[in-house]
Amino acid sequence: MVPDSTRRRLLQAAGSIALAGFAGCTTSDVVGSDGPNREYTLTVETVAASPVGHALYEPSDDPLFGVPAHEALETVLPDGRHTTHGYRPVPEDAYVEYDGRYYQTDAVVTGSDTVERTLVRAAPLADDATVPDDAVPVDSLDRPSARVAKILHSHAQTDGDGASADLLRNGAYVLRRSAERESPLADGTLDGRVVTMESGGPWNYRIETETRRLSETAYSTLALEIAPSREQFREVVFATRIDADLSGASLRADVRSTLDRARSRGRHVETTPLSTPFEALLDRLGLGTVDDAVNGQLLWDDGSLYRYGLYVRAADRD
């Protein structure tokens, strides 16, 4: 049985195909000659993997993210559960293989628990403050500690409005993963020490740590079987991960030539008004209505997999 999340993706893929069929000359409508000229850059690069191989998730051996992911998958495949507090160890909706069968990961909230955690804060030193002789350069730290310091630095420099805000709790980073809880930040080695972001630079922070009990969300990771064979899984991949499938498609010679040039050069650039072959190619790739940027799309054509994107910007004027 195909899970709800896969059915949703199948419907989305079908909707995209239907929209492409009705697109017609939508690109011309978007890039009409009334407004200022814009430059369209189509990028195309070869993906050195099959669609199935590219779709499958394989954790790295990195202690910070890879090891927790491996531990989770070893527990949940084929039909177990793995609980973590405050973080998901594997990506949601990741495709994984086990004993010739194919699964999709999911993480559900199963409540909350009170657990002991170390919180890390970074207090900025004044620009004219004397940096102590025992200050620690951030690049000399182990990766888990350096990552936390850089996240706190980003948070301070953006006044809490940057992307790092989502990683913090009331301005503090919570050490949750095993590699973090075994780092110098967790054992108190860096508590009260100054970390420098650049040698002789203005960004210096005094690290402050505290350990207390927190209520943390409990996530249960599990895996749902979606295909019993590689052949059936390939169909799922094409329905959910491939954005444009031109295998066996009939392209006009000038459209095919434009795509071939983009593949051989890695990109194809035109300034409005766009040529008819380029407009047609954008429509076939599902990019006909893009007016800003799209990246990370996947194309299957002539037995090969490609990653493509489109960037639109104001054309340079003489």
Backbone torsions as a table, in degrees:
resi	resn	phi	psi	omega
1	MET	NA	132.2	-179.6
2	VAL	-80.2	126.9	-177.7
3	PRO	-67.4	163.1	-177.5
4	ASP	-56.9	-41.0	-177.5
5	SER	-63.0	-36.4	178.5
6	THR	-71.2	-40.4	177.4
7	ARG	-59.0	-40.0	178.7
8	ARG	-61.0	-42.3	-179.2
9	ARG	-67.9	-35.3	177.2
10	LEU	-63.0	-42.9	178.4
11	LEU	-64.9	-40.0	178.5
12	GLN	-63.4	-40.7	179.5
13	ALA	-64.6	-41.8	178.7
14	ALA	-63.6	-39.3	178.0
15	GLY	-62.9	-38.8	179.5
16	SER	-65.0	-39.3	179.4
17	ILE	-65.6	-41.7	179.7
18	ALA	-63.1	-42.8	178.7
19	LEU	-62.7	-39.6	179.5
20	ALA	-63.0	-35.7	-179.7
21	GLY	-66.4	-32.7	179.9
22	PHE	-88.5	-5.2	-171.6
23	ALA	-62.1	-45.4	179.0
24	GLY	55.6	-113.9	-176.6
25	CYS	-105.5	33.1	-176.6
26	THR	-61.7	-31.5	179.4
27	THR	-60.7	-41.1	-180.0
28	SER	-61.2	-37.9	179.4
29	ASP	-63.9	-38.8	-176.1
30	VAL	-74.4	-39.6	-172.9
31	VAL	-108.1	38.9	179.3
32	GLY	-59.1	165.5	-171.7
33	SER	-84.1	1.4	-176.3
34	ASP	-72.1	-36.6	-175.2
35	GLY	-89.0	-177.2	177.7
36	PRO	-65.2	152.4	-179.7
37	ASN	-64.5	143.7	177.5
38	ARG	-128.5	150.4	-179.6
39	GLU	-102.6	127.7	179.6
40	TYR	-109.0	122.2	178.4
41	THR	-117.2	113.1	174.9
42	LEU	-95.2	122.5	178.1
43	THR	-106.7	139.8	179.3
44	VAL	-140.2	126.5	177.3
45	GLU	-136.2	145.3	-179.3
46	THR	-72.5	137.4	173.4
47	VAL	-102.5	119.2	-175.2
48	ALA	-82.3	60.7	178.4
49	ALA	-162.7	160.0	173.2
50	SER	-78.1	162.4	176.6
51	PRO	-55.7	-42.0	179.7
52	VAL	-66.2	-46.9	179.7
53	GLY	-61.6	-39.7	179.8
54	HIS	-67.8	-34.6	-176.5
55	ALA	-74.7	-28.1	-176.3
56	LEU	-72.2	138.0	178.7
57	TYR	-91.7	128.3	177.2
58	GLU	-132.2	111.2	-179.1
59	PRO	-62.8	151.5	174.9
60	SER	-79.9	-179.7	176.4
61	ASP	-95.4	10.4	179.2
62	ASP	-61.2	127.5	-177.6
63	PRO	-61.4	-31.0	-174.2
64	LEU	-73.5	-49.5	-177.5
65	PHE	-112.5	-36.9	-175.5
66	GLY	-69.1	-45.7	-177.2
67	VAL	-62.2	-46.8	176.4
68	PRO	-60.2	-34.9	179.1
69	ALA	-67.2	-44.1	178.1
70	HIS	-59.9	-44.0	-179.2
71	GLU	-61.7	-42.0	-179.6
72	ALA	-64.2	-46.6	-177.4
73	LEU	-66.4	-36.4	177.9
74	GLU	-62.0	-29.4	-179.3
75	THR	-83.3	-41.2	-171.4
76	VAL	-84.6	-25.4	-178.2
77	LEU	-87.9	126.3	6.7
78	PRO	-93.3	-21.6	-172.2
79	ASP	-144.8	31.7	179.4
80	GLY	-98.8	-172.8	177.2
81	ARG	-135.2	149.3	-179.2
82	HIS	-135.7	123.7	-175.5
83	THR	-106.9	133.1	174.5
84	THR	-129.1	161.5	-177.4
85	HIS	-119.1	117.9	175.9
86	GLY	89.0	-6.6	179.6
87	TYR	-156.8	156.1	174.4
88	ARG	-98.8	126.5	-175.3
89	PRO	-77.7	-21.8	178.5
90	VAL	-129.7	155.7	178.5
91	PRO	-62.2	147.2	174.3
92	GLU	-71.0	144.5	176.7
93	ASP	63.7	27.1	176.1
94	ALA	-80.1	142.0	176.7
95	TYR	-91.3	132.5	179.2
96	VAL	-136.7	156.0	-179.6
97	GLU	-116.4	141.8	176.9
98	TYR	-147.5	117.6	175.6
99	ASP	54.3	41.8	176.0
100	GLY	80.0	3.4	177.2
101	ARG	-116.3	159.3	-170.6
102	TYR	-122.8	137.5	-173.0
103	TYR	-131.1	162.2	173.5
104	GLN	-124.7	130.3	-177.6
105	THR	-77.7	154.2	175.6
106	ASP	-148.3	154.5	177.5
107	ALA	-132.9	123.6	-178.6
108	VAL	-117.1	144.9	176.8
109	VAL	-78.6	124.5	-177.8
110	THR	-114.7	17.0	178.4
111	GLY	127.7	-152.5	177.1
112	SER	-148.6	155.0	179.4
113	ASP	-138.2	152.5	175.8
114	THR	-90.6	120.0	-177.8
115	VAL	-132.7	160.0	178.4
116	GLU	-84.3	129.8	-179.1
117	ARG	-138.2	152.7	172.8
118	THR	-100.6	129.7	177.9
119	LEU	-105.2	140.4	-177.1
120	VAL	-122.0	130.1	174.0
121	ARG	-124.7	158.7	178.8
122	ALA	-130.3	114.6	180.0
123	ALA	-94.6	118.8	-178.3
124	PRO	-65.7	138.2	172.2
125	LEU	-83.4	147.9	175.4
126	ALA	-61.0	151.0	-176.9
127	ASP	-59.6	-31.0	-178.0
128	ASP	-96.5	7.2	-179.9
129	ALA	-72.4	147.6	177.5
130	THR	-76.6	125.8	178.9
131	VAL	-81.8	124.2	-178.3
132	PRO	-61.8	153.9	-177.7
133	ASP	-64.3	-26.6	-178.0
134	ASP	-94.6	18.7	177.2
135	ALA	-59.4	146.5	-174.2
136	VAL	-107.7	119.1	174.3
137	PRO	-64.0	136.7	-175.3
138	VAL	-60.8	-34.4	-177.6
139	ASP	-73.6	-7.8	176.7
140	SER	-90.5	-7.8	-179.4
141	LEU	-79.0	159.2	171.2
142	ASP	-64.4	159.7	-172.3
143	ARG	-59.1	-46.3	-179.6
144	PRO	-58.6	-41.0	-179.2
145	SER	-70.8	-42.5	179.9
146	ALA	-63.0	-39.7	179.7
147	ARG	-61.8	-45.1	179.5
148	VAL	-62.1	-44.1	179.9
149	ALA	-60.7	-40.7	-179.4
150	LYS	-70.0	-35.4	176.4
151	ILE	-64.6	-43.7	179.1
152	LEU	-67.0	-35.4	176.0
153	HIS	-63.2	-46.0	178.7
154	SER	-61.0	-40.9	178.9
155	HIS	-61.5	-41.6	-179.4
156	ALA	-68.8	-40.3	-176.1
157	GLN	-73.7	-20.9	179.2
158	THR	-103.9	9.2	-178.4
159	ASP	54.2	34.6	175.9
160	GLY	80.1	6.6	-178.0
161	ASP	-99.9	-0.1	-177.9
162	GLY	-85.4	-179.6	-178.8
163	ALA	-63.6	-23.6	-178.1
164	SER	-67.5	-17.9	-177.8
165	ALA	-59.1	-32.7	-179.0
166	ASP	-69.9	-15.2	-178.2
167	LEU	-94.4	-3.0	-173.7
168	LEU	-114.9	157.7	174.2
169	ARG	-120.2	109.7	-177.3
170	ASN	52.7	42.3	176.9
171	GLY	81.3	2.2	-179.3
172	ALA	-115.9	143.6	173.9
173	TYR	-89.5	132.2	-179.3
174	VAL	-99.5	123.7	178.9
175	LEU	-77.9	114.1	-174.9
176	ARG	-120.0	-43.4	-175.7
177	ARG	-74.7	156.5	-174.5
178	SER	-56.6	-45.6	-178.3
179	ALA	-63.3	-32.9	177.9
180	GLU	-71.1	-41.1	-176.9
181	ARG	-75.3	-6.5	176.2
182	GLU	-110.7	8.6	-175.9
183	SER	-88.7	168.8	176.2
184	PRO	-59.0	-24.0	176.3
185	LEU	-65.8	-35.3	-176.4
186	ALA	-80.6	-31.6	-176.2
187	ASP	-89.9	4.0	175.1
188	GLY	89.4	-1.5	-177.6
189	THR	-59.2	-35.2	-175.8
190	LEU	-98.4	-1.1	-178.8
191	ASP	-63.3	123.3	-179.6
192	GLY	85.6	-7.1	179.5
193	ARG	-83.9	155.5	176.3
194	VAL	-96.9	131.7	176.2
195	VAL	-109.9	130.4	179.6
196	THR	-103.4	135.2	-179.6
197	MET	-84.7	-29.6	177.3
198	GLU	-141.3	143.7	178.6
199	SER	-64.8	119.1	-180.0
200	GLY	74.0	5.8	-176.7
201	GLY	-87.6	179.7	-174.8
202	PRO	-86.7	-10.2	-171.4
203	TRP	-98.1	97.7	-178.7
204	ASN	-131.5	138.4	-173.7
205	TYR	-135.1	139.6	172.5
206	ARG	-92.7	122.7	-177.3
207	ILE	-80.7	133.0	178.0
208	GLU	-127.4	127.0	-179.9
209	THR	-124.8	150.0	173.4
210	GLU	-147.5	147.9	178.3
211	THR	-114.8	126.7	177.0
212	ARG	-153.8	171.4	-178.8
213	ARG	-89.2	132.2	-178.1
214	LEU	-126.9	154.2	171.0
215	SER	-85.6	118.2	-177.1
216	GLU	-118.7	140.0	176.8
217	THR	-64.3	134.8	177.6
218	ALA	-96.2	123.8	177.6
219	TYR	-110.2	129.3	174.1
220	SER	-105.4	118.5	178.5
221	THR	-92.7	135.6	176.7
222	LEU	-143.4	172.5	-178.9
223	ALA	-130.2	132.9	179.0
224	LEU	-107.6	129.1	179.5
225	GLU	-70.9	131.9	-179.6
226	ILE	-120.7	-16.0	179.5
227	ALA	-157.1	134.0	-178.7
228	PRO	-87.8	-3.6	-178.3
229	SER	-148.9	162.2	179.2
230	ARG	-64.4	-37.2	-179.2
231	GLU	-62.2	-45.3	179.5
232	GLN	-70.3	-34.6	178.0
233	PHE	-65.8	-36.1	178.1
234	ARG	-59.4	-37.9	177.8
235	GLU	-64.3	-39.5	177.6
236	VAL	-63.4	-43.3	-179.8
237	VAL	-60.5	-45.3	-178.8
238	PHE	-66.6	-31.5	-179.7
239	ALA	-77.8	-25.5	-172.2
240	THR	-115.5	-23.8	-173.4
241	ARG	-117.4	-22.1	-178.7
242	ILE	-90.7	119.5	-175.7
243	ASP	-84.2	-27.8	178.7
244	ALA	-145.4	125.4	178.6
245	ASP	-117.7	106.3	-179.0
246	LEU	-103.5	8.9	178.9
247	SER	-65.5	125.3	-178.7
248	GLY	76.4	2.0	-179.3
249	ALA	-78.5	149.7	178.8
250	SER	-97.4	107.1	177.5
251	LEU	-107.5	140.4	173.7
252	ARG	-58.3	153.4	-176.5
253	ALA	-58.9	-39.5	-178.3
254	ASP	-72.5	-30.7	176.5
255	VAL	-70.4	-44.7	177.5
256	ARG	-60.9	-39.8	179.2
257	SER	-63.4	-39.4	178.3
258	THR	-64.3	-42.8	177.9
259	LEU	-64.8	-41.8	179.7
260	ASP	-62.2	-39.5	177.7
261	ARG	-65.1	-41.4	179.3
262	ALA	-62.5	-39.6	-179.9
263	ARG	-69.5	-41.4	-176.6
264	SER	-71.3	-34.1	-178.0
265	ARG	-96.3	-13.8	-177.4
266	GLY	89.6	-11.9	179.2
267	ARG	-165.2	161.3	173.2
268	HIS	-138.8	127.4	-174.3
269	VAL	-121.5	132.4	173.7
270	GLU	-140.3	152.9	175.3
271	THR	-110.3	140.9	-179.4
272	THR	-60.6	145.3	0.9
273	PRO	-73.2	135.8	-177.0
274	LEU	-74.0	152.4	176.5
275	SER	-69.3	154.1	179.9
276	THR	-59.9	-43.0	177.9
277	PRO	-61.9	-38.2	-179.5
278	PHE	-68.2	-41.7	176.7
279	GLU	-58.6	-45.3	-179.3
280	ALA	-63.2	-39.9	179.2
281	LEU	-64.8	-43.9	178.5
282	LEU	-59.5	-41.4	177.7
283	ASP	-62.1	-43.7	-179.2
284	ARG	-65.9	-27.0	179.1
285	LEU	-89.6	2.1	180.0
286	GLY	76.3	22.8	-176.5
287	LEU	-111.8	11.3	-172.5
288	GLY	-62.2	-26.4	-177.4
289	THR	-109.9	10.0	179.3
290	VAL	-72.7	128.5	178.6
291	ASP	-123.9	11.8	178.5
292	ASP	-138.5	-81.8	180.0
293	ALA	-161.1	146.5	173.2
294	VAL	-144.8	137.6	-177.8
295	ASN	-143.7	163.1	175.8
296	GLY	77.6	15.2	176.9
297	GLN	-75.1	153.9	-178.5
298	LEU	-117.0	133.4	179.6
299	LEU	-120.3	134.1	172.3
300	TRP	-112.6	121.3	-176.3
301	ASP	-154.9	131.6	174.6
302	ASP	54.9	39.1	176.2
303	GLY	76.4	13.3	-179.4
304	SER	-132.6	154.7	-179.7
305	LEU	-105.9	137.6	-179.3
306	TYR	-133.5	151.1	171.6
307	ARG	-106.9	132.8	-177.4
308	TYR	-138.0	161.9	178.6
309	GLY	-157.8	168.4	179.6
310	LEU	-135.4	132.2	178.2
311	TYR	-123.1	130.4	-177.9
312	VAL	-121.4	129.7	178.8
313	ARG	-148.2	165.1	177.1
314	ALA	-63.6	134.8	-178.6
315	ALA	-72.7	143.9	176.5
316	ASP	-64.6	141.1	178.3
317	ARG	-103.4	148.0	178.9
318	ASP	-70.4	NA	NA
